Amino acid sequence: MALSMHKDNNNIMDSSKYVRYTPEQVEALERVYAECPKPSSLRRQQLIRECPILSNIEPKQIKVWFQNRRCREKQRKEASRLQTVNRKLSAMNKLLMEENDRLQKQVSHLVYENGYMKQQITTVSAATTTDNSCESVVMTAQNQQQNITPHQHPQRDANNPAGLLAIAEETLAEFLSKATGTAVDWVQMIGMKPGPDSIGIVAVSRNCSGVAARACGLVSLEPTKVAEILKDRLSWYRDCRCLDVLSIAPTGNGGTIELMYMQTYAPTTLAAARDFWTLRYTTSLEDGSLVICERSLTTSTGGPTGPPSSNFVRAEMLPSGYLIRPCDGGGSIIHIVDHIDLDVWSVPEVLRPLYESSKILAQKLTIAALQHIRQIAQESSGEIQYGGGRQPAVLRTLSQRLCRGFNDAVNGFVDDGWSLLGNDGVDDVTIAVNSTPNKFFGSQYNSSMFPSFGGGVLCAKASMLLQNVPPPLLVRFLREHRSEWADYGVDAYSAACHKASPYAVPSARPADFPTSQIILPLAHTIEHEEFLEVVRIEGHAFPPDDVSLARDMYLLQLCSGIDENSIGACAQLVFAPIDESFADDAPLLPSGFHVIPLAPKTDAPANTRTLDLASTLEVGSGSIRPAGETDYNLRSVLTIAFQFTFENHLRDNVAAMARQYVRSVVGSVQRVAMAIAPARLSTQLVPKSLPGSPEALTLARWICRSYRIHTGAELFRVESTSGDAILKQLWHHSDAIMCCSVKTNASPVFTFANQAGLDMLETTLVALQDIMLDKVLDEAGRKVLCSEFSNIMQQGFAYLPSGICVSSMNRPVSYEQAIAWKVLNDDDSNHCLAFMFMNWSFV
């Protein structure tokens, strides 16, 4: 018998009949559904017993009702999601059509300019054939130059609202011509593809004065909320030190004119910070759009004179701003334009690419604004949930405090109380002290960090130029391998600022003992371009005689810019010690690293660096580029700053320790940079030896020869007789092969691993030598190795059963079987111990 389903939500079809539920029955079922959408059979039977109005309904029919109710809920959510996507696509389609119209206008403009230039060339050529003296050509050029000279405005009265309104209206017109017109020749940034879930369309300027960037995108916030967020520049622009609104005047059309003074941080210790004196105009357009536009007030624009700036270089903001248009169905379409002139001639030549790069401006200002709005929009809609019970606004504040504290330390402004200490004859490290911590109360510092009998904050900082090292790669390595550069004793001294009785000043030294760290994620932005996390540094890794240091320490850490696909992005790793309680208002004393890419030098020969052939192969698997690509000439500026508290009578001791420590960190970073710099795999390169080991080719030959001697089998079939064939096959072997030292009264330390071994341990060849064998094997694995060690030394090898080991990032790794064998040198003497872990995988 054919039956048709009725669409009424109160009806349900059993296998042979309809059931119509009363409103009271539906209400009772809905109450249960709200508590448990999928009740068990016992719960359904209990429901029938507890609700007499459901007693005439069979349990099977109750089950079908819940099934259909879940299906309707799923369909409703899917319909809502599709409607949202459809609205986004419709808005994005409208945006793309407008962008297409703008590009067509730009093409027409360029065609016109091209025709005009051809005509001028023809005219000039004709003039030169009739007048050999070139004087007419010079006069023509001068006349043309005079024609394009910008209009000079008369000085406008600061007390005359009409004069300021005229500047505001001019700013509005110029801004709109950049946002939606062809006033600037925009070039879309690579990798910025439009779509319903993308950040938007991002472009940078080409051949214009200063640097400029433009972005447009969709957000699910109303225009007024978007305007409120964007005007609060301190909340999202990490380079903004302060933003003071000195005057507000309403306009007759319902808008406002503000006179503002803004200070920004310098990105390095090698150049002065910038400040801006601007007029900001907020108004509405006839179509309901909101506009916030801004420009600097100069002698050419007219208007009042801004406050003096003794420690800043006055930069100019050309007409910039935000166009916020309401979107059908809710949300907004945002157009952002940033156009500034940073006075590039006032900085050292090596740093000028930082001030001439529109891509860096786009990443640090334009894209940052769009990302911040999208972040708040998704947090407001509940799409993002953070663990740990902390509100998103609190986590954003912590991230901002870390950045501001680090930037304050790098810049060391006099009005914050910073003053320079004399150097020790070498200018590589700058030491600054701040003995007026009351200036910091209520910001990132706290009075509890300073001794009651006198003290302050000391900062040791340095900037250096790096060659051929991508900033994301360097910062990611520094984050994941802290023991490669950090000193546990110095970390402990930094953490002591939270205790009543600080430790004695340590002497900076290389990390003699490896320390293990565990990274606990707190939050990340929706584009995953920034991570906020807590790092636990385990104190048990230090020798037991340092009882005072044998405790866990905690760092609040912010990592950003480690996406290698971001063009012009800066990379940063900033951290501050915290105590176990980690309150929302915990005092923070940030230190860390900031790496900014410079424009590639294409006129210099590629400078390849490598530790050995194995390290070349390691980076080559994912980073090999053809010779001659400009990536090999990548330059970047690294800024390092470390802050410490001090007591007045120990200031000089802390300064000496800090100076020595920063020099040690600089040396470690240089060593790491040389190791991870992408290098071309070339047979002409002469491999250097691994530290404390034979040549890589010789070691590979010893490993394979010893395996054959002890087991009677070949480790792998040699496919070529060339000199480096064995090493290449060993390096690319699918099983994890690694060697460790065999020394009396010392824990075995790894000295070599192939690519699979490095992947299993989640490390690099540089950091491998800080990993000890007993830290990798679990307790069962260590017991098995101890029981089989005598067999290995007597028979030359032993098979180990399946087990679990731990990577350097504390991730468990399972393997089906392992084999250990002695590696003999050419004199048949014991050189090291080799392990091969077969069929391994992360658990």
BELLIN-V579901 format. One record per backbone hydrogen bond with DSSP energy under -0.5 kcal/mol. NH is the residue of the N-H (numbers start at 1). CO is the residue of the C=O. If there is no record, write none. Layout:
nh=NH co=CO
nh=NH co=CO
//
This chain:
nh=11 co=8
nh=12 co=19
nh=14 co=12
nh=14 co=17
nh=19 co=12
nh=21 co=10
nh=21 co=19
nh=26 co=22
nh=27 co=23
nh=28 co=24
nh=29 co=25
nh=30 co=26
nh=31 co=27
nh=32 co=28
nh=33 co=29
nh=34 co=30
nh=35 co=31
nh=36 co=32
nh=44 co=40
nh=45 co=41
nh=46 co=42
nh=47 co=43
nh=48 co=44
nh=49 co=45
nh=50 co=46
nh=51 co=47
nh=52 co=50
nh=54 co=51
nh=55 co=52
nh=57 co=54
nh=62 co=58
nh=63 co=59
nh=64 co=60
nh=65 co=61
nh=66 co=62
nh=67 co=63
nh=68 co=64
nh=69 co=65
nh=70 co=66
nh=71 co=67
nh=72 co=68
nh=73 co=69
nh=74 co=70
nh=75 co=71
nh=76 co=72
nh=77 co=73
nh=78 co=74
nh=79 co=75
nh=80 co=76
nh=81 co=77
nh=82 co=78
nh=83 co=79
nh=84 co=80
nh=85 co=81
nh=86 co=82
nh=87 co=83
nh=88 co=84
nh=89 co=85
nh=90 co=86
nh=91 co=87
nh=92 co=88
nh=93 co=89
nh=94 co=90
nh=95 co=91
nh=96 co=92
nh=97 co=93
nh=98 co=94
nh=99 co=95
nh=100 co=96
nh=101 co=97
nh=102 co=98
nh=103 co=99
nh=104 co=100
nh=105 co=101
nh=106 co=102
nh=107 co=103
nh=108 co=104
nh=109 co=105
nh=110 co=106
nh=111 co=107
nh=112 co=108
nh=113 co=109
nh=114 co=110
nh=115 co=111
nh=116 co=112
nh=117 co=113
nh=118 co=114
nh=119 co=115
nh=120 co=116
nh=121 co=117
nh=122 co=118
nh=123 co=119
nh=124 co=120
nh=125 co=121
nh=126 co=122
nh=127 co=123
nh=128 co=124
nh=129 co=125
nh=130 co=126
nh=131 co=127
nh=134 co=131
nh=138 co=134
nh=139 co=135
nh=140 co=136
nh=141 co=137
nh=142 co=138
nh=143 co=139
nh=144 co=140
nh=145 co=141
nh=146 co=142
nh=147 co=143
nh=148 co=144
nh=149 co=146
nh=153 co=151
nh=153 co=300
nh=160 co=157
nh=161 co=159
nh=163 co=160
nh=164 co=160
nh=165 co=161
nh=166 co=162
nh=167 co=163
nh=168 co=164
nh=169 co=165
nh=170 co=166
nh=171 co=167
nh=172 co=168
nh=173 co=169
nh=174 co=170
nh=175 co=171
nh=176 co=172
nh=177 co=173
nh=178 co=174
nh=178 co=175
nh=179 co=175
nh=180 co=176
nh=181 co=176
nh=183 co=177
nh=186 co=184
nh=187 co=204
nh=189 co=202
nh=192 co=189
nh=193 co=191
nh=198 co=195
nh=201 co=216
nh=202 co=200
nh=203 co=214
nh=204 co=187
nh=205 co=212
nh=206 co=185
nh=211 co=340
nh=213 co=338
nh=214 co=203
nh=215 co=336
nh=216 co=201
nh=217 co=334
nh=219 co=332
nh=225 co=222
nh=226 co=222
nh=227 co=223
nh=228 co=224
nh=229 co=225
nh=230 co=226
nh=231 co=227
nh=232 co=228
nh=232 co=229
nh=233 co=231
nh=235 co=232
nh=236 co=233
nh=237 co=233
nh=238 co=236
nh=240 co=237
nh=241 co=239
nh=241 co=263
nh=242 co=263
nh=244 co=261
nh=245 co=243
nh=246 co=244
nh=246 co=259
nh=247 co=259
nh=249 co=257
nh=251 co=255
nh=254 co=251
nh=256 co=282
nh=257 co=249
nh=258 co=280
nh=259 co=247
nh=260 co=258
nh=260 co=278
nh=261 co=244
nh=262 co=276
nh=263 co=242
nh=264 co=274
nh=265 co=239
nh=273 co=311
nh=275 co=313
nh=276 co=262
nh=278 co=260
nh=278 co=276
nh=279 co=295
nh=280 co=258
nh=281 co=293
nh=282 co=256
nh=282 co=280
nh=283 co=291
nh=285 co=289
nh=288 co=285
nh=290 co=324
nh=291 co=283
nh=292 co=322
nh=293 co=281
nh=294 co=320
nh=295 co=279
nh=296 co=317
nh=297 co=277
nh=298 co=296
nh=302 co=298
nh=313 co=273
nh=314 co=312
nh=315 co=275
nh=315 co=313
nh=316 co=341
nh=318 co=316
nh=318 co=339
nh=320 co=294
nh=321 co=337
nh=322 co=292
nh=323 co=335
nh=324 co=290
nh=324 co=322
nh=325 co=323
nh=325 co=333
nh=327 co=331
nh=330 co=327
nh=332 co=219
nh=333 co=325
nh=334 co=217
nh=334 co=332
nh=335 co=323
nh=336 co=215
nh=337 co=321
nh=338 co=213
nh=340 co=211
nh=341 co=316
nh=346 co=343
nh=347 co=344
nh=351 co=348
nh=352 co=348
nh=352 co=349
nh=354 co=351
nh=355 co=351
nh=355 co=352
nh=356 co=352
nh=357 co=353
nh=358 co=356
nh=361 co=357
nh=362 co=358
nh=363 co=359
nh=364 co=360
nh=365 co=361
nh=366 co=361
nh=367 co=362
nh=368 co=362
nh=369 co=365
nh=370 co=366
nh=371 co=367
nh=372 co=368
nh=373 co=369
nh=374 co=370
nh=375 co=371
nh=376 co=372
nh=377 co=373
nh=378 co=374
nh=379 co=375
nh=380 co=376
nh=381 co=377
nh=382 co=379
nh=383 co=378
nh=384 co=378
nh=390 co=387
nh=394 co=391
nh=395 co=391
nh=396 co=392
nh=397 co=393
nh=398 co=394
nh=399 co=395
nh=400 co=396
nh=401 co=397
nh=402 co=398
nh=403 co=399
nh=404 co=400
nh=405 co=401
nh=406 co=402
nh=407 co=403
nh=408 co=404
nh=409 co=405
nh=410 co=406
nh=411 co=407
nh=412 co=408
nh=416 co=413
nh=417 co=414
nh=418 co=413
nh=419 co=433
nh=421 co=431
nh=424 co=426
nh=430 co=461
nh=432 co=430
nh=432 co=459
nh=433 co=419
nh=434 co=457
nh=435 co=417
nh=439 co=436
nh=440 co=437
nh=441 co=437
nh=441 co=438
nh=442 co=445
nh=443 co=440
nh=445 co=440
nh=449 co=446
nh=450 co=447
nh=454 co=451
nh=456 co=646
nh=457 co=434
nh=458 co=644
nh=459 co=432
nh=460 co=642
nh=461 co=430
nh=462 co=640
nh=464 co=638
nh=466 co=636
nh=468 co=634
nh=470 co=468
nh=474 co=470
nh=475 co=471
nh=476 co=472
nh=477 co=473
nh=478 co=474
nh=479 co=475
nh=480 co=476
nh=481 co=477
nh=484 co=481
nh=485 co=482
nh=486 co=482
nh=491 co=487
nh=492 co=488
nh=493 co=489
nh=494 co=490
nh=495 co=491
nh=496 co=492
nh=497 co=494
nh=498 co=495
nh=499 co=496
nh=502 co=500
nh=508 co=506
nh=512 co=510
nh=518 co=536
nh=520 co=518
nh=520 co=534
nh=521 co=519
nh=522 co=532
nh=523 co=532
nh=525 co=530
nh=528 co=525
nh=531 co=559
nh=532 co=523
nh=533 co=557
nh=534 co=520
nh=535 co=555
nh=536 co=518
nh=536 co=534
nh=537 co=535
nh=537 co=553
nh=538 co=516
nh=538 co=536
nh=541 co=538
nh=542 co=539
nh=546 co=543
nh=547 co=545
nh=549 co=546
nh=550 co=546
nh=550 co=547
nh=551 co=549
nh=553 co=537
nh=554 co=578
nh=555 co=535
nh=556 co=576
nh=557 co=533
nh=557 co=555
nh=558 co=574
nh=559 co=531
nh=560 co=572
nh=561 co=529
nh=564 co=562
nh=566 co=563
nh=568 co=566
nh=569 co=566
nh=571 co=595
nh=572 co=560
nh=573 co=593
nh=574 co=558
nh=575 co=591
nh=576 co=556
nh=578 co=554
nh=586 co=583
nh=588 co=444
nh=591 co=575
nh=592 co=641
nh=593 co=573
nh=594 co=639
nh=595 co=571
nh=596 co=637
nh=598 co=635
nh=601 co=633
nh=602 co=600
nh=607 co=632
nh=608 co=606
nh=616 co=612
nh=617 co=613
nh=618 co=614
nh=619 co=615
nh=620 co=616
nh=621 co=617
nh=621 co=618
nh=622 co=619
nh=623 co=619
nh=624 co=620
nh=629 co=626
nh=632 co=629
nh=633 co=630
nh=634 co=631
nh=635 co=598
nh=636 co=466
nh=637 co=596
nh=638 co=464
nh=638 co=636
nh=639 co=594
nh=639 co=637
nh=640 co=462
nh=641 co=592
nh=642 co=460
nh=644 co=458
nh=646 co=456
nh=648 co=454
nh=650 co=647
nh=651 co=648
nh=654 co=650
nh=655 co=651
nh=656 co=652
nh=657 co=653
nh=658 co=654
nh=659 co=655
nh=660 co=656
nh=661 co=657
nh=662 co=658
nh=663 co=659
nh=664 co=660
nh=665 co=661
nh=666 co=662
nh=667 co=663
nh=668 co=664
nh=669 co=665
nh=670 co=666
nh=671 co=667
nh=672 co=668
nh=673 co=669
nh=674 co=670
nh=675 co=671
nh=676 co=672
nh=677 co=673
nh=678 co=468
nh=682 co=680
nh=685 co=682
nh=687 co=685
nh=690 co=694
nh=693 co=690
nh=699 co=695
nh=700 co=696
nh=701 co=697
nh=702 co=698
nh=703 co=699
nh=704 co=700
nh=705 co=701
nh=706 co=702
nh=707 co=703
nh=708 co=704
nh=709 co=705
nh=710 co=706
nh=711 co=707
nh=712 co=708
nh=713 co=707
nh=718 co=716
nh=725 co=722
nh=728 co=724
nh=729 co=725
nh=730 co=726
nh=731 co=727
nh=732 co=728
nh=733 co=730
nh=736 co=837
nh=737 co=735
nh=738 co=835
nh=739 co=752
nh=740 co=833
nh=741 co=749
nh=746 co=743
nh=750 co=771
nh=751 co=739
nh=752 co=739
nh=754 co=737
nh=755 co=731
nh=756 co=731
nh=758 co=754
nh=759 co=755
nh=760 co=756
nh=761 co=757
nh=762 co=758
nh=763 co=758
nh=768 co=764
nh=769 co=765
nh=769 co=766
nh=770 co=767
nh=771 co=768
nh=772 co=770
nh=773 co=748
nh=775 co=772
nh=776 co=772
nh=776 co=773
nh=777 co=773
nh=778 co=804
nh=782 co=778
nh=783 co=779
nh=784 co=780
nh=785 co=781
nh=786 co=782
nh=787 co=783
nh=788 co=784
nh=789 co=785
nh=792 co=788
nh=793 co=789
nh=794 co=790
nh=795 co=791
nh=796 co=791
nh=796 co=792
nh=797 co=791
nh=798 co=820
nh=800 co=818
nh=803 co=815
nh=805 co=813
nh=806 co=776
nh=807 co=811
nh=808 co=761
nh=810 co=807
nh=813 co=805
nh=814 co=841
nh=815 co=803
nh=816 co=838
nh=817 co=838
nh=818 co=800
nh=819 co=836
nh=820 co=798
nh=821 co=834
nh=822 co=796
nh=823 co=832
nh=824 co=822
nh=825 co=829
nh=828 co=825
nh=831 co=823
nh=832 co=823
nh=833 co=740
nh=834 co=821
nh=835 co=738
nh=836 co=819
nh=837 co=736
nh=838 co=817
nh=838 co=836
nh=841 co=814
nh=843 co=812
//
